[in-house]
Amino acid sequence: MFKKSLDVLAIGDIATDAFIRLEKADVHCKVNTNDCEICMPFGDKIPFEYVKVIKAVGNAANAAVSAARLGLNTALVTNIGDDQNGKDSLVELHKNNVSTSYVKINKNKPTNYHFVLWYDIDRTILVHHTDYDYELPKFAEPKWIYLTSMSSATFPYHMAIADYLDAHPNVRLTFQPGTFQIKLGIEELKRIYQHTHVFIVNLEEAQRILGSTSRDIKILLKGLADQGPKITLITDASKGAYMFDGEHYYFMPIYHDSKPPFERTGCGDAFASTFMSALCIGKSPLEALTWAPVNPMSVAQFIGSQEGLLTRKQIEWWLERAPSDYKPREI
């Protein structure tokens, strides 16, 4: 049982990522440059530069490590197998000051293992979710729950989370949906949406959730807010991010680094978890919006989603040195 007052409880699947650095590939994009495909010769031997294996990652683990590094008391609810990858994941979480009191070890099952095809500054991830027996444990009431990506067999589990939120109205929820949660749809997860305080997705995910082809940010933000969330945010890669607080719409630029990005895995998790963590610390939504882009800037300079995550002192250092135009702008 978690003995400290719990600030953040992250809920979602965990994995080991094997980053495979490709030497050669072709990238083909449509006219709008948003829909790109990576192509390699079929049936050929494809050279790669090296492999780097990183334990205890995934949206929920990334968010938990991010919050812990910012000084918050953090725990993770997840499933692992009784294999070496699971044992190594527990070690990594402990190293990052994330409580593993609510991590369930599943006998005779493997820990999730993903392959990341890394070419240039972006990546394509080959994912596989092990079919675990999902059960919501009893846990100390946190200030925030951070709910994110899980396997496709977890609808009853989501309803158990909704039941918990019904019974604990003081707990705030950040929802960063994964692929299955997006596919499941708004109606199936209506109770989760209605409990959500902060909802964060990228532009393409917002369109899929709403069944819309519109790229009008205000329409998309309001459409998501109409489902229940108090604050909605949409990220748009290097173009920046947008927020609707129920009354006003804001644009926030990215935090520019003098160095080009090295590898972008985990940037979305870093943005979302930093925004939530800033609110948990006591910042206003507009202040949190200035915090959120700093961590992705740092994460993009490293391989994987956690090495570049910053401490609170480091975030504040970058903010003190931010350019004059680095601030939210009402739109």
Sequence and secondary structure as in RCSB ss.txt:
>XXXX:A:sequence
MFKKSLDVLAIGDIATDAFIRLEKADVHCKVNTNDCEICMPFGDKIPFEYVKVIKAVGNAANAAVSAARLGLNTA
LVTNIGDDQNGKDSLVELHKNNVSTSYVKINKNKPTNYHFVLWYDIDRTILVHHTDYDYELPKFAEPKWIYLTSM
SSATFPYHMAIADYLDAHPNVRLTFQPGTFQIKLGIEELKRIYQHTHVFIVNLEEAQRILGSTSRDIKILLKGLA
DQGPKITLITDASKGAYMFDGEHYYFMPIYHDSKPPFERTGCGDAFASTFMSALCIGKSPLEALTWAPVNPMSVA
QFIGSQEGLLTRKQIEWWLERAPSDYKPREI
>XXXX:A:secstr
   S   EEEES  EEEEEEEES  EEEE TTSSSEEEE  TTS   EEEEEEEEEESHHHHHHHHHHHTT  EE
EEEEEESSHHHHHHHHHHHHTTEE TTEEEETT    EEEEEEETTEEEEE                SEEEE   
 TT HHHHHHHHHHHHH TT EEEE   HHHHHH TTTTHHHHHHEEEEEEEHHHHHHHHT     HHHHHHHHH
TTS SEEEEE GGG EEEE SS EEEE     SS  S  TTHHHHHHHHHHHHHHHT  HHHHHHHTTHHHHHHT
TSSSSSTT   HHHHHHHHHT  TT S EE 
